[in-house]
């Protein structure tokens, strides 16, 4: 199955793009997606447990993915 990864702020800067597609096996989870993404050199900027949303809803690592899902990696936000 294919999912779209959305990258924002520092993550988009590190990867040099705002989106990419990943091919995953059937029954893949958010954790599987992150593991495959970590094979990219730019993934060194990702924290050990990044905040993730699937189809605009926060998701845990064990959440199952489906064909066409949008997985967003949400960078840390600082404010004051």
Residue pairs with C-beta under 8 A, 6 or more apart in sequence:
1 23
1 24
1 25
1 26
1 28
1 65
1 66
1 67
1 68
2 21
2 22
2 23
2 24
2 67
2 68
3 21
3 22
3 24
3 33
3 65
3 67
3 68
3 69
3 70
3 71
4 19
4 20
4 21
4 68
4 69
4 70
4 71
5 19
5 20
5 21
5 22
5 33
5 37
5 71
5 72
5 73
6 18
6 19
6 70
6 71
6 72
6 73
7 14
7 15
7 17
7 18
7 19
7 20
7 73
8 18
8 72
8 73
8 74
8 75
9 75
10 45
10 75
11 45
11 46
11 50
11 73
11 75
12 18
14 42
14 43
14 44
14 45
15 40
15 42
16 42
22 33
22 36
22 37
24 32
24 33
24 36
24 65
25 32
27 64
28 64
28 65
29 61
29 62
29 63
29 64
29 65
30 52
30 54
30 59
30 60
30 61
30 62
30 63
30 65
30 71
31 61
31 62
32 65
33 65
33 71
34 46
34 50
34 52
34 61
37 43
37 46
37 73
38 46
46 73
47 76
49 61
50 73
50 74
50 75
51 58
51 73
51 74
51 75
51 76
52 58
52 59
52 61
52 71
52 72
52 73
52 74
53 59
53 71
53 72
53 74
54 63
54 65
54 69
54 70
54 71
54 72
55 69
55 70
56 70
56 72
59 71
65 71
